[in-house]
Amino acid sequence: MSAPAINVTEKGGALRAAAEGRFDALPIYKPDIECAPREQIEAVQLAKLKDTVAYAYERVPYYRAKMDEMGVAPADIQTLADVRKLPFTDKAVLRDTFPFGLFAVPLDEIRELHSSSGTTGKPVVVGYTDDDMDMWSECIARLVQMAGVVSGDRAQMAFGYGMFTGGFGLHYGLQRLGCAMIPAGSGNTERHIQMIEDYGTTVLVATPSYAMHICEVGEKMGYNWEASPLRVGLFGGEPCPPGLKAEIEHRMHIVCTDNYGLTEVMGPGVSGECLAERFQQHIAEDHFLWEVIDPVTGEPVGEGEMGELVLTPLGKQGIPVLRYRTHDLTAVHTEPCACGRTLARMDKVRSRSDDMLIIRGTNVFPSQIEDVLTGIDEVTPHYHIIVRTNRGMDELIVETELRPEAFSDSMASMEALRGKIAEKLKSTLLVAPTVRLVEPGGIERAIGKAKHVDDQRAK
């Protein structure tokens, strides 16, 4: 007797399908490439890589000069490994050529411009042709289907719609799939909750920290998340630690996935999370050639080993980018996935080579602190890290927010909890931090990308 059918459009349906291993019930947007044999995927990559290198050499003076300097011609690219003959690109290159120095087409062929915030200098500006927009929306359609989103869903956008790529990227991809968009924008949380109820919103697009805030505000309003029409959360803009995701899924009764992307190579949609491997994301390999390198030497690491992710967009017309160094640390795996996809999977990025904090000679990553706090029942996923100089020495301060049931008027119990947290952090970090316990709701909720680290040391 066959198992009863699972309707993934019902609340909880996608998570039930995943829990039962019924991945055939979940949609795949483009199975002819997402489930293709590795040989076919690599053949597509090689053909596109050759075209991309020739295109960049012909149309972008920066790359032509750089390749000539290195003694490399487009004809030298005959295998995927030959990508290592090409120059690296980093954010400094895009800023030095601001605004249009890396563009490969006239501006009248550009349909949309986006940029980074530019908070630490000139912004990174990228442009999209019609074909680029088509590729972008397809990549998004793929990753939202991994979460169980289908045509006819109603998607509420809680990202802002400025120069940031996140809001528009998800908007276009969801519309391509056939979803109705509700462009609510960021802020006004109570209005978001009312719109979910009034419009029958089934999909919420937000940063995970803001989704958690929406959840908390709704609970204070007495809103019944279990009975709400919402069933999918699509997260981006910041890392989504496993503990935070699990808490949102439990309290809002929805399935949550996140995606990876960056403005310099496209925006969101480079990779997305399926429901078979919740700690990894499938790379859109027919559109992005990946490498993982030692961040110090620039040499490749073995498959499955941790290193810095390097991406070469394949077929991008507006602004082709060769070997972009993301500074994001990950490992990539190519064995087939239980979901049915054969596209390589990258471990979710938890750390960057350039966000490492050196505290009294010891390397500390914010993700290490996050992992420790996630394993402590008494605290919420909200935290803040402060690094400062105190009497000539580096001081690491970790502010962590208590859950209401853990908060006590007893100074002794609070001091015991603070000591327990400090000891757990010290054993992982090998640095003794100062721990501050913050009352429930005491750490500010971010509407956009959450800022967890405040390094106050003189630069």
Disulfide bonds with the S-S distance in Angstrom:
none
